[in-house]
Every structure is written in structure tokens, then in C-alpha cells.
């Protein structure tokens, strides 16, 4: 038995010499009980789960953890990345796991920093992305107010706050580390409903010693697959499909890992496929049964397939309000087959045959039990609606530039810019990230993805600033890819410090900034509901090219008012090896050629009464 060195620096060097923690355990060198400071034991525990990347803004509540990370980074066992804003940092961690499947930990201190990171974690929580959030917390001795704690004479308030968002643990006693890590792993690595795990570290427990066996630290869990539906249940589902004439499949985010299987079922069942905003690429854009996005924004063809279906097969969908028109997007549906491993989500609708389990296996099992591919009047009608939608989009893509009040010359519309950039991204193999607002709404109507993973649109929380922050994950990932962040002027200004952090972390990516000097999505909503806009625009001109170029290492380009000028700007931006920004003016106004319209319903504003009345009349 080799004795473990007695200082942090010598222990870190010794672990590196062994080939890492797991290698030392495999060699039988860590079978005895040892004593380490809590922060060092935590780093060991996270290494066992494959977490070696730390995104951090260190403060007075995290200096002890920072010292441990410094020593272990010098030994080559972990890697730390500094940021300038906790919301931005939370988004980068979300993208690192979501896009590159690299688990990581977000580290910040007690008080405003932790609250900002918590706010940013809403994107991970809403999209089922697992990562650790580690916050410095007030001391456990109650000796008086700790600076930046919640100023209320009550115990464990940060634990209460983080507990409202998701799974959490406060390490009041160092000996609870194993339990905290076990619960953390169950959340971060959950197979279908992962999320952020909030680990609160009181200042005074961080340096305290904890006794443990390293080989007893919890590893990344292996979850058993749920039991597959019985042959009898699958046969009943097949009979249900055959007994209906107008079958639609609604593909949610849970269908992204089952694209091939969903395609086979759609073809065997003669079903129209309607996409949720986060499911683009599950069926190739040109596939004749791909009706495109459906929902409150939706499309001509996608919403037609929703409104006319008499049977709906939901695949990995949570029934989000905008994806199903606040519950009344399926007025003629009489039955539901819901494929989802989550026992609550699978029962979201009435008249449901629940098929619980991962989508791929169930979709395959259904497809092989169905007859040969179906040609039907239903699919012919849907194909006509798809052609109508494509013609509608083409008219807008081909339109001349439009005059806008804030620009001195006619400019391109958002659909035109996004369509051109979507084609550019596909030619160059670029990942597309979409920020919230009108850019996002037009984006999921425009993109023509051929496979999942071409587009990441944060529709779970619609968090402004997510896309530009997500670009930075490429600089942290083991094998980062070139990406384009589609953002509006409002979303970009939520996290402009990405200009600095992207240079610091060596990111190759482009920010495509569509500038209409307003919150266009809300302006359109106000006009549709009340006929007037209110406090959703400003008159302040910003030279974003000059702003970006003021940061050493960033290149910026004016996108201009024509397709040729935009194409040239994108080409120059992609050729630059670091971060680039393309500032392009875009149209806002009431000309119907300037947008793609909305094709569904939504329970907001003065539409609520009408939507709720229709919802009350729906069967499912």
C-alpha cells in the first residue's frame, strides 16, 4: 500500500504521476481511509464522475475551492476557465454539456454572483441539461450576518432558493460529501430528465477535513433502461394507428436521439410529422412527411397537420404552451399515443395510450409491426400545405429590401438574413445557435436542417443572451466546432462581455447581430393584440462594428443591406480564426413580406379568454 502524500500540492502531483484518480484506484493505491480538506475531496469526487472542467468567477466565498483548483490545474488534473458574468458563465456551461456532452461545474460565490448563476441555470433546467453549480455559502455557525448572504434571520436560505429551481445540497457537514455526490450524479446524469445540481459550500466547512475512501466516492451512475411496453400493448397501439385516417407525429426534444427510428415509423404509419422548435433536423427538411414547425408561431403546414389530425403520436414532448398552442392545438384529435420515459409527461393528455420508455426502441417496435409505407389522401393534402408554406417563404426570401424608419436605405428582412446564413452555415458545417425573441421565432420557421444537432435554439426558457454565450463553449470543449450565434441587438447587449471572454478562451465563431433597434417579437405581439406598440423600441444608434473592434482579437464586419454584402461579410467572418461579429440592419414594420407570420394560438394578453374557451372544448 502506497501512502498518500500529505499536502495538496504533493497529492495532486502524485495523482498525476499515477495517471489520474481513477488509475490510482484501479492500481489499488486508494483503498484506505484518508483525510482531505472538503474542497479537495469534492474535486476528487467530481473527477470520479468525469468532471474536470470548472467555469468560475471566484469571490470571497470560494477562495478555498479556488486554491484547490489552482493546485490541481498546475498538476494537469483539472482545467479552470474564468468569466466576467455569471449568467454568461451558466450559459457556457449549459452549451458545453448540451452540444459537446462534456459535464462541467459552474463555480461562483455567495450573494449576487450565485443569484445570477442561478438565473442563468434556468436554461439548463428548462432544456434538461445536466451540470454542477457550486456556490459559496454563508457559514454554519450563525455568528452574525455574512456579507452578501440573504439578509434575513433564517437558516439555510440559499438552500431554499436553489431548492426551488431544482435538486440541491448544502454541505453543512463535510462527512455528507458522499451523499451529496450521489444525489448530484443522479441529477446531472439522469438519462431523460437531467438538470443542474446546486451544491452549496459554506465558507467554514470548505477547509475542514473529511475522512473517506476514494474508491467509495460515487461514480457516474448507470441507469437501467425502463421496461419496454408489452407485445400486447404494442399491438393495441398499432391497431389504434390503423384505425385512424389522419395521423400526426409531434416530435419534441426527446426525439432528437431517435431520428432514424421516427422516420421509419412516420413512413410505415403514413403520418405527418410536426416539429417542436427544438426538434429541427429530426426529419430531414426535404422529407415529404416533414410538415415543419407547429405551434403558436408555427407554419402553414405544421399547424394544418395539428389542427386536422385525428390521432397524435407524441414523441419526447412535454406539451409546452407554445408547442401545442396552449393545449388547444389538436381540436380534432380523439386519441393520443404518448412515447416518453417520464411517468408524468407521458400522461399529459387525455385519452392517452402511454408507452413509457426511451423513444428509439418503442418507435422501432411500432414500425416493424405496421404494414408497408402508406400513401393516403391525408399525406397528399399535407404535401399541398407544405408546398404552400414553401411558396410563402420563397416569396419573402426573394422580396426586394424594405424601407425601415431607423435605417437610411431599404434593408433585408430577418427571414432573408436567417435563410442566407442558414445555407451558409450548412455549407461550412457550422453549428447554429439562436437567441430569444424575433430572431429565434423566425429562426425555427426558416432553418432547413438535415439532422439533429445542426441548430440549438434555447426555447425552454428563451433566455436572451444564450446564443452569444453558447459560442464560447467551443473554446472549452475538447474538440470545439465553428458556430454562428444568431442574435438580436437586445439579446447581444445582455451578454456583450462574450467579446472579451471569447478572445481569452480562443473561440472560433461568429456573432450575427440582426439589428432592428427594438424588441420586435413583443412589438408584433402588441400590435396583434392591441393595435399599438409600447416601450419596446429605442432611438439610440449603436456602432456594433466599432464596439466589437475595440476588443483586441475580435474582427467585425458591416453586413450591409443586400444579400451580396451579407454573403461577403459572412465569408470574411468565417475565415477569421478567432471571434468575429457581423452587424446587419434588418427591417421592422407591418409589411407582410417582412416576416413569416404566426399560425397558431397562445394563452397571452387579450387572447386568453378565447384560447381558454377553445381549450375547454378539446377532448385531449
C-alpha positions in Angstrom: 0.0 0.0 0.0 1.5 3.3 -1.1 0.9 6.2 1.4 -0.9 9.2 0.1 1.2 12.4 0.3 0.4 14.9 3.0 -0.1 18.2 1.2 -2.4 19.3 -1.6 0.4 20.1 -4.0 2.2 16.7 -3.5 -1.1 14.8 -3.6 -2.0 16.4 -6.9 1.4 15.7 -8.4 1.2 12.1 -7.1 -2.2 11.6 -8.7 -0.9 12.9 -12.0 2.0 10.5 -11.8 -0.4 7.6 -11.3 -2.3 8.7 -14.4 -5.2 10.3 -12.6 -7.5 9.4 -9.7 -9.2 6.5 -11.5 -5.9 5.0 -12.4 -4.7 5.2 -8.8 -7.9 3.5 -7.7 -7.5 0.8 -10.3 -3.9 0.2 -9.1 -5.3 -0.5 -5.6 -3.5 2.6 -4.1 -6.5 4.2 -2.5 -8.3 1.5 -0.5 -7.7 3.0 2.9 -9.5 5.9 4.7 -7.8 9.2 4.1 -8.4 12.8 5.3 -8.6 15.7 2.9 -10.0 19.2 3.1 -13.5 19.2 1.9 -12.8 21.2 -1.3 -10.1 18.7 -2.3 -12.3 15.8 -1.6 -15.0 17.4 -3.7 -12.6 17.8 -6.6 -11.7 14.1 -6.2 -15.4 13.2 -6.2 -16.2 15.1 -9.3 -13.2 13.6 -11.1 -14.7 10.2 -10.4 -17.8 11.4 -12.3 -15.8 12.7 -15.3 -16.0 16.4 -14.3 -12.6 18.1 -14.7 -13.7 21.5 -16.2 -14.6 24.4 -14.0 -16.1 27.6 -15.2 -15.6 30.2 -12.5 -15.9 33.7 -11.1 -14.2 33.4 -7.8 -15.2 35.5 -4.8 -14.8 35.7 -1.1 -17.0 32.6 -0.7 -14.9 30.4 -3.0 -11.2 31.2 -2.4 -10.6 27.9 -0.6 -12.1 26.0 -3.6 -10.1 28.2 -5.9 -6.9 27.3 -4.2 -7.6 23.6 -4.6 -8.4 24.1 -8.3 -5.2 26.1 -8.8 -3.1 23.3 -7.4 -4.9 20.6 -9.4 -4.8 22.6 -12.6 -1.0 23.0 -12.2 -0.8 19.2 -12.0 -2.9 18.8 -15.1 -5.8 17.1 -13.5 -8.5 19.9 -13.9 -8.9 22.9 -16.1 -10.3 26.3 -14.9 -11.9 29.0 -17.1 -12.5 32.5 -15.9 -15.5 34.6 -17.0 -16.9 38.1 -16.4 -20.5 37.5 -15.9 -22.3 34.6 -14.0 -25.3 34.5 -16.4 -22.9 34.2 -19.4 -20.9 31.5 -17.5 -24.0 29.5 -16.7 -25.0 29.5 -20.4 -21.5 28.4 -21.5 -21.6 25.5 -19.1 -25.1 24.6 -20.4 -23.8 24.6 -24.0 -20.7 22.7 -23.1 -22.8 19.8 -21.9 -25.7 20.2 -24.4 -23.6 20.5 -27.6 -20.4 18.6 -26.7 -21.6 16.3 -23.9 -18.9 17.4 -21.6 -20.0 17.6 -17.9 -18.7 20.6 -16.0 -19.1 22.7 -12.9 -20.0 26.3 -12.6 -18.4 28.0 -9.6 -19.3 31.3 -8.0 -19.5 32.9 -4.6 -22.3 33.7 -2.2 -24.7 36.6 -2.9 -25.3 38.4 -6.3 -22.9 36.1 -8.2 -24.8 33.0 -7.1 -28.1 34.5 -7.8 -27.0 35.5 -11.3 -25.7 32.0 -12.0 -28.9 30.5 -10.6 -30.9 32.8 -13.0 -28.8 31.6 -15.9 -29.2 28.0 -14.9 -32.9 28.3 -15.9 -31.8 27.5 -19.5 -30.2 24.2 -18.4 -33.2 23.3 -16.1 -35.7 24.1 -18.9 -33.9 22.0 -21.6 -32.9 19.0 -19.4 -29.1 19.7 -19.4 -27.1 18.3 -16.5 -24.2 20.1 -14.9 -23.0 21.1 -11.4 -23.5 24.6 -9.9 -21.2 25.1 -6.9 -21.9 28.2 -4.8 -20.0 29.6 -1.8 -22.5 29.9 1.1 -22.7 31.6 4.5 -21.0 30.0 7.5 -22.9 27.4 9.5 -22.1 28.9 13.0 -24.5 31.8 12.8 -22.0 34.3 14.3 -23.8 37.2 12.6 -24.7 38.3 9.1 -22.3 37.1 6.4 -21.6 39.7 3.7 -23.8 39.1 0.7 -26.0 36.5 2.3 -29.7 36.8 2.1 -30.3 39.5 4.8 -32.9 37.5 6.7 -32.5 35.9 10.1 -33.3 32.4 8.9 -31.1 29.3 8.4 -30.1 27.8 5.0 -31.7 30.4 2.8 -29.5 29.7 -0.2 -30.5 26.1 0.0 -34.2 27.1 -0.1 -33.6 29.3 -3.1 -31.7 26.7 -5.1 -34.2 24.0 -4.0 -36.9 26.0 -5.7 -35.1 25.7 -9.0 -34.1 22.0 -8.8 -32.1 19.5 -6.9 -29.7 20.9 -4.3 -27.5 20.0 -1.3 -25.8 22.2 1.3 -22.6 20.7 2.8 -23.1 21.7 6.4 -21.1 18.7 7.4 -18.1 17.6 5.4 -18.9 13.9 6.1 -22.0 14.3 3.9 -19.9 14.6 0.8 -20.7 11.1 -0.5 -24.4 11.6 -0.2 -24.2 15.0 -1.9 -22.2 13.5 -4.8 -24.6 10.6 -5.1 -27.6 12.8 -5.4 -25.7 15.2 -7.7 -24.8 12.4 -10.1 -28.5 11.2 -10.1 -29.5 14.7 -11.3 -26.6 15.6 -13.6 -26.6 12.3 -15.4 -30.3 11.5 -15.4 -31.0 9.7 -18.7 -34.1 11.7 -19.7 -34.7 14.5 -17.3 -31.3 15.8 -16.3 -30.8 19.2 -14.8 -28.4 21.5 -12.9 -27.4 20.3 -9.4 -26.8 23.1 -6.9 -24.1 22.3 -4.3 -23.8 25.0 -1.6 -20.5 25.1 0.2 -20.5 27.0 3.5 -17.3 29.1 3.9 -16.3 27.4 7.1 -16.8 23.8 6.0 -14.7 24.2 2.9 -11.3 23.8 4.6 -12.4 21.3 7.1 -11.1 17.7 6.9 -13.3 14.9 5.7 -12.5 11.2 6.1 -13.4 8.9 3.2 -12.3 6.1 1.0 -11.5 7.4 -2.5 -12.7 4.1 -4.1 -16.1 4.7 -2.3 -16.8 8.0 -3.9 -19.9 7.8 -6.2 -19.2 7.3 -9.9 -21.3 8.3 -12.8 -24.4 6.1 -12.5 -25.6 3.6 -15.0 -29.4 3.7 -15.1 -31.3 0.6 -16.1 -33.5 1.0 -19.2 -37.2 1.2 -18.4 -39.2 -2.0 -19.2 -40.3 -2.0 -22.8 -44.1 -2.0 -23.5 -45.5 -5.5 -23.8 -46.3 -7.1 -27.1 -50.0 -6.8 -26.3 -49.7 -3.0 -25.6 -47.7 -2.5 -28.8 -50.3 -4.5 -30.8 -53.0 -2.2 -29.3 -51.0 0.9 -30.3 -50.7 -0.5 -33.9 -54.4 -1.1 -34.1 -55.1 2.4 -32.9 -52.8 3.8 -35.6 -54.5 1.7 -38.3 -58.0 2.8 -37.2 -57.3 6.5 -37.8 -57.1 8.3 -41.1 -55.2 11.4 -40.2 -52.2 10.6 -38.0 -49.7 13.2 -36.9 -46.5 12.7 -35.0 -45.4 15.6 -32.8 -41.6 15.4 -32.3 -40.3 17.1 -29.2 -36.8 17.5 -27.9 -36.8 13.9 -26.7 -37.0 12.7 -30.3 -33.5 14.2 -31.2 -31.8 10.9 -30.3 -34.3 8.8 -32.3 -34.3 10.5 -35.7 -33.9 7.3 -37.9 -36.5 5.4 -35.9 -39.0 8.2 -36.0 -38.6 8.4 -39.8 -39.3 4.7 -40.1 -42.4 4.9 -38.0 -43.7 8.0 -39.9 -43.3 6.2 -43.2 -44.8 3.0 -42.0 -47.8 4.7 -40.4 -48.4 7.3 -43.1 -48.1 10.0 -40.5 -47.4 13.7 -41.0 -44.5 14.9 -38.7 -44.8 18.2 -36.9 -41.7 19.6 -35.3 -41.3 21.4 -32.0 -38.9 24.4 -32.2 -36.1 22.3 -30.6 -36.5 19.3 -32.8 -35.4 20.6 -36.1 -33.5 18.0 -38.2 -35.2 15.0 -36.6 -36.7 14.5 -40.0 -34.7 16.0 -43.0 -36.2 19.2 -44.1 -37.0 18.0 -47.6 -38.6 14.8 -46.4 -42.2 14.8 -47.9 -43.7 14.0 -44.5 -41.9 16.8 -42.7 -44.6 19.4 -42.1 -42.1 21.7 -40.3 -42.6 23.5 -37.0 -46.1 23.7 -35.5 -47.4 25.7 -32.5 -48.2 29.3 -31.5 -45.8 30.7 -34.1 -45.7 27.5 -36.3 -46.2 27.3 -40.0 -48.9 26.8 -42.6 -48.2 23.1 -43.0 -47.2 22.3 -39.4 -50.3 23.9 -37.9 -52.6 22.3 -40.5 -51.3 18.9 -39.5 -52.0 19.7 -35.9 -55.5 21.1 -36.5 -56.7 18.3 -38.7 -55.1 15.2 -37.1 -57.5 12.7 -35.5 -54.7 10.7 -33.8 -51.5 12.3 -32.4 -48.3 10.4 -31.6 -46.2 12.5 -29.2 -42.5 11.6 -29.1 -40.4 13.1 -26.3 -42.6 16.1 -25.9 -43.6 18.0 -22.7 -46.6 19.7 -24.2 -45.1 23.2 -23.8 -47.6 26.0 -24.3 -46.1 27.4 -27.5 -45.6 23.9 -29.0 -49.2 22.9 -28.6 -51.0 26.3 -28.8 -51.7 26.4 -25.0 -53.4 23.0 -25.1 -55.8 23.6 -27.9 -53.6 22.9 -31.0 -55.3 19.5 -31.6 -59.0 20.3 -31.9 -60.0 17.2 -33.9 -57.8 14.6 -32.2 -59.7 11.8 -30.5 -56.8 9.7 -29.2 -53.2 10.0 -28.2 -50.2 7.7 -28.2 -47.5 9.3 -26.0 -44.0 8.0 -26.1 -42.0 9.3 -23.1 -40.0 7.7 -20.3 -41.2 10.2 -17.7 -44.3 8.9 -15.9 -45.9 12.4 -15.6 -45.1 13.8 -19.0 -46.4 10.6 -20.7 -49.8 11.2 -19.2 -50.1 14.9 -20.1 -53.1 14.5 -22.4 -56.5 12.8 -22.1 -57.3 9.6 -24.0 -53.7 8.6 -23.9 -52.1 5.2 -24.6 -48.9 5.7 -22.6 -45.8 3.9 -24.0 -43.2 4.6 -21.4 -39.5 4.3 -22.2 -36.8 5.7 -24.5 -38.2 6.7 -27.9 -35.9 4.8 -30.2 -36.8 1.3 -29.1 -40.5 2.0 -29.0 -40.6 3.7 -32.4 -38.7 0.8 -33.9 -41.1 -1.8 -32.3 -44.1 0.0 -33.7 -42.6 0.5 -37.2 -41.9 -3.2 -37.7 -45.5 -4.1 -36.7 -47.0 -1.8 -39.2 -47.6 -2.6 -42.9 -45.7 -1.2 -45.8 -45.4 2.6 -46.2 -48.8 4.3 -46.7 -49.9 6.6 -49.5 -53.0 8.4 -48.4 -55.2 11.4 -49.1 -54.1 12.7 -45.8 -50.5 12.9 -46.8 -51.4 14.3 -50.2 -53.3 17.1 -48.5 -50.4 17.7 -46.1 -48.0 17.8 -49.1 -50.1 20.5 -50.7 -50.0 22.6 -47.4 -46.2 22.1 -47.3 -45.9 23.4 -50.9 -48.0 26.4 -49.9 -45.7 27.1 -46.9 -42.6 26.8 -49.1 -44.0 29.1 -51.7 -45.0 31.6 -48.9 -41.4 31.5 -47.6 -39.8 31.8 -51.0 -41.9 34.9 -51.8 -40.4 36.6 -48.7 -36.9 35.3 -49.3 -37.0 36.8 -52.9 -38.5 40.1 -51.9 -36.7 43.4 -52.5 -35.2 45.1 -49.5 -37.7 47.0 -47.4 -37.7 50.6 -46.1 -37.4 50.9 -42.3 -37.7 54.1 -40.2 -34.4 53.6 -38.4 -32.3 53.0 -41.5 -31.4 55.4 -44.3 -31.9 52.8 -47.0 -34.0 49.7 -47.6 -32.7 46.7 -45.7 -33.1 42.9 -45.6 -35.8 41.3 -43.5 -35.0 38.9 -40.7 -36.2 35.8 -42.7 -33.9 36.8 -45.6 -30.9 37.2 -43.4 -31.5 34.0 -41.4 -32.2 32.0 -44.6 -29.0 33.1 -46.2 -27.0 32.5 -43.0 -28.6 29.1 -42.5 -27.5 28.0 -46.0 -24.0 29.4 -45.3 -23.8 27.5 -42.0 -24.7 24.2 -43.7 -22.0 24.7 -46.4 -19.4 25.3 -43.7 -20.6 22.7 -41.2 -21.3 25.4 -38.6 -23.4 24.9 -35.6 -26.3 27.5 -35.4 -27.3 29.0 -32.0 -30.4 31.1 -31.8 -31.1 33.8 -29.2 -34.5 34.6 -27.8 -37.0 37.0 -29.5 -37.9 37.6 -33.1 -34.6 36.1 -34.3 -35.4 32.8 -32.6 -39.1 32.8 -33.8 -38.1 33.4 -37.4 -35.2 31.0 -37.0 -37.2 27.9 -36.2 -39.5 28.8 -39.1 -36.6 29.2 -41.5 -33.9 26.6 -40.8 -33.7 23.6 -43.2 -31.8 21.2 -41.0 -30.9 17.7 -42.3 -30.1 16.2 -39.0 -30.4 16.9 -35.3 -27.6 19.0 -33.8 -27.3 21.5 -36.6 -29.3 24.0 -34.6 -29.5 24.8 -30.9 -32.4 27.1 -30.0 -33.0 27.6 -26.3 -36.8 27.5 -26.4 -37.1 26.1 -22.9 -36.5 29.4 -21.2 -36.0 31.7 -24.2 -33.1 33.3 -22.4 -31.8 36.4 -24.1 -28.0 36.2 -24.4 -27.9 32.4 -24.5 -26.7 32.1 -28.1 -23.8 34.5 -28.0 -22.7 32.9 -24.7 -23.0 29.4 -26.1 -20.5 30.2 -28.8 -17.8 30.2 -26.0 -18.3 26.5 -25.3 -16.3 25.8 -28.4 -13.2 27.3 -26.7 -13.6 25.0 -23.7 -14.6 21.7 -25.5 -12.0 19.1 -26.3 -13.0 19.3 -29.9 -14.8 22.6 -30.4 -16.6 23.5 -33.7 -17.1 26.7 -35.5 -20.5 28.2 -34.7 -22.7 31.1 -35.6 -24.8 32.9 -33.0 -27.9 34.4 -34.4 -28.8 37.3 -32.1 -30.7 40.5 -31.9 -29.4 43.8 -30.7 -31.3 43.4 -27.4 -30.1 39.8 -26.8 -26.5 40.7 -27.6 -26.4 43.5 -25.1 -27.5 41.1 -22.4 -24.0 39.5 -22.5 -21.6 41.7 -24.5 -18.7 40.6 -22.4 -18.5 37.5 -24.6 -16.4 39.7 -26.9 -13.6 39.6 -24.2 -14.1 36.1 -22.9 -14.2 34.6 -26.4 -10.7 36.0 -27.1 -9.5 34.8 -23.7 -10.6 31.2 -24.5 -9.6 31.1 -28.2 -13.1 30.8 -29.7 -13.6 30.5 -33.4 -17.1 31.7 -34.1 -19.3 34.4 -35.5 -21.9 36.6 -33.9 -24.5 37.5 -36.5 -26.2 40.5 -35.0 -29.6 41.4 -36.5 -30.3 45.0 -35.6 -33.8 46.5 -35.7 -33.3 48.6 -32.6 -36.3 47.1 -30.8 -37.9 44.1 -29.2 -39.6 43.1 -32.4 -41.3 39.9 -31.1 -43.1 41.9 -28.4 -43.9 44.8 -30.7 -45.6 42.4 -33.1 -47.5 40.9 -30.3 -48.6 44.3 -29.0 -49.8 45.2 -32.5 -51.7 42.0 -33.0 -53.4 42.2 -29.6 -53.9 45.9 -29.1 -53.1 47.7 -32.3 -50.3 49.8 -30.7 -46.7 49.3 -29.6 -45.5 50.5 -26.2 -42.0 50.8 -24.8 -40.4 48.1 -27.0 -38.0 50.2 -29.0 -35.4 53.0 -28.6 -33.8 55.7 -30.8 -30.2 55.0 -29.8 -27.9 54.1 -32.7 -25.0 51.8 -31.8 -22.0 51.1 -34.0 -21.6 47.5 -33.1 -18.7 47.1 -35.5 -16.7 49.7 -33.7 -17.7 48.2 -30.3 -16.5 44.8 -31.3 -13.3 46.0 -32.9 -12.4 47.9 -29.7 -11.6 44.5 -28.2 -8.2 43.3 -29.2 -8.6 40.0 -31.1 -12.1 40.5 -32.4 -12.8 41.2 -36.0 -16.1 42.9 -37.1 -17.8 43.5 -40.4 -20.8 45.5 -41.6 -23.3 43.2 -43.2 -24.9 45.8 -45.4 -28.3 46.0 -46.9 -28.0 43.4 -49.7 -27.6 39.7 -49.9 -24.3 40.0 -51.7 -22.9 42.3 -49.0 -24.1 39.9 -46.2 -22.6 36.9 -48.0 -19.3 38.6 -48.3 -19.3 39.6 -44.6 -20.1 36.1 -43.5 -17.3 34.7 -45.7 -14.8 37.1 -44.2 -16.0 36.4 -40.7 -15.7 32.6 -41.1 -12.2 33.0 -42.5 -11.0 34.9 -39.4 -9.6 32.3 -36.9 -11.0 34.0 -33.8 -14.3 35.6 -32.8 -15.9 37.8 -35.4 -19.1 39.9 -35.5 -21.3 40.7 -38.4 -23.6 43.7 -37.8 -26.6 43.6 -40.2 -29.5 46.1 -40.2 -32.9 44.4 -40.6 -36.4 45.5 -41.3 -39.1 46.0 -38.7 -42.6 47.1 -39.8 -46.1 45.9 -40.9 -45.2 44.9 -44.5 -46.3 41.2 -44.7 -43.2 40.5 -46.8 -41.0 41.4 -43.8 -41.9 38.4 -41.6 -43.2 34.9 -41.6 -46.4 35.4 -39.5 -47.9 33.3 -36.7 -50.2 30.4 -37.4 -51.4 29.2 -34.0 -52.8 30.4 -30.7 -51.3 31.3 -27.4 -52.7 32.0 -24.0 -51.3 35.5 -23.5 -52.7 39.0 -23.2 -56.2 39.6 -24.5 -56.3 36.3 -26.3 -56.6 34.4 -23.0 -60.4 34.1 -22.9 -60.6 32.8 -26.5 -57.8 30.3 -26.1 -59.2 29.0 -22.7 -62.7 28.7 -24.2 -61.3 26.6 -27.0 -59.1 24.6 -24.6 -62.2 23.7 -22.5 -63.8 22.2 -25.6 -60.8 20.0 -26.6 -61.1 16.2 -26.0 -57.4 15.5 -25.4 
